[in-house]
Every structure is written in C-alpha cells, then in structure tokens.
C-alpha cells in the first residue's frame, strides 16, 4: 500500500500522467482513503495550472537586462563591503 510520503514523491508524475498503470492505481486507491492527500493533489493541480497560465507571459528583453544589471550591481556592492 502506498504511503502519504510515497504519494508525495510521485505526485507530480501522477498529475502529469507519467505513471505506469500499477503506480497510477496505487495513487488512486490511496486517494480514495486519504483526504489529506486528496487535498494535496488538488492543491498541486491548481498550482500547476496557475504556473502554466503564467509561464506563457512574455517578458520584455529590456526588463530582463535591467534585472540582470541590478543583480550584478548588488553582487559588486556585496564584494566590496568589508563586513563579513
């Protein structure tokens, strides 16, 4: 029988439909009996959908360059700071 910890390790594969038949059936059986894991899978599915929706948003190259420049400046300031 699949444990909650075992389910957590293969939850992403389950949501992405990348499990074999035996593992998929083990997850389904576990979910029938475990409300906490049903909630976990539901949250994971929702999060995955939100990330998919937002990953299609294009970011302007000028914004990326500005962020990279600010990170570089912060690193340089940190290197020149005499404090440990």
C-alpha positions as CSV (number, residue, x, y, z in Angstrom):
1,X,0.0,0.0,0.0
2,X,1.3,3.5,-0.9
3,X,2.1,5.8,2.0
4,X,1.4,9.5,2.1
5,X,5.2,10.1,1.8
6,X,5.3,7.7,-1.2
7,X,2.5,9.5,-2.9
8,X,4.2,12.9,-2.3
9,X,7.3,11.6,-4.2
10,X,5.3,10.7,-7.3
11,X,2.5,13.3,-7.1
12,X,3.9,15.4,-10.0
13,X,4.3,12.4,-12.2
14,X,0.7,11.4,-11.4
15,X,-0.6,14.8,-12.3
16,X,1.4,14.9,-15.5
17,X,0.0,11.4,-16.3
18,X,3.5,9.9,-16.5
19,X,3.0,6.9,-14.2
20,X,2.6,3.3,-15.2
21,X,-0.7,1.5,-14.6
22,X,0.3,-0.1,-11.3
23,X,1.6,3.2,-9.7
24,X,-1.4,5.1,-11.1
25,X,-3.8,2.6,-9.5
26,X,-1.9,2.7,-6.2
27,X,-2.2,6.5,-6.1
28,X,-6.0,6.3,-6.9
29,X,-6.5,3.7,-4.1
30,X,-4.6,5.9,-1.7
31,X,-6.6,9.0,-2.6
32,X,-9.9,7.1,-2.0
33,X,-8.8,6.6,1.6
34,X,-6.8,9.7,2.4
35,X,-8.5,13.1,2.5
36,X,-5.2,14.9,3.2
37,X,-3.6,13.5,0.1
38,X,-6.7,14.4,-1.9
39,X,-6.3,17.9,-0.7
40,X,-2.6,17.9,-1.5
41,X,-3.2,16.6,-5.1
42,X,-5.9,19.2,-5.6
43,X,-3.6,22.0,-4.5
44,X,-0.8,20.7,-6.6
45,X,-3.1,20.5,-9.7
46,X,-4.2,24.1,-9.0
47,X,-0.7,25.3,-8.6
48,X,0.4,23.6,-11.8
49,X,-2.4,25.2,-13.8
50,X,-1.6,28.6,-12.5
51,X,2.1,28.2,-13.3
52,X,1.2,27.0,-16.9
53,X,-1.0,30.0,-17.4
54,X,1.6,32.5,-16.3
55,X,4.5,30.8,-18.0
56,X,3.1,31.9,-21.3
57,X,3.5,35.5,-20.5
58,X,6.4,37.1,-22.4
59,X,8.8,39.3,-20.5
60,X,10.4,42.2,-22.4
61,X,14.2,41.8,-23.0
62,X,14.8,45.3,-21.6
63,X,13.3,44.2,-18.3
64,X,15.4,41.1,-18.1
65,X,18.5,43.2,-18.9
66,X,17.6,45.7,-16.1
67,X,17.2,42.9,-13.6
68,X,20.5,41.3,-14.6
69,X,22.2,44.7,-14.2
70,X,20.7,45.3,-10.8
71,X,21.8,41.8,-9.6
72,X,25.3,42.4,-10.9
73,X,25.5,45.8,-9.1
74,X,24.2,44.2,-5.9
75,X,26.9,41.5,-6.1
76,X,29.6,44.1,-6.7
77,X,28.4,46.1,-3.7
78,X,28.5,42.9,-1.6
79,X,32.0,42.0,-2.7
80,X,33.3,45.5,-1.9
81,X,31.6,45.5,1.6
82,X,34.3,44.9,4.3
83,X,31.8,43.3,6.7
84,X,31.9,39.5,6.9
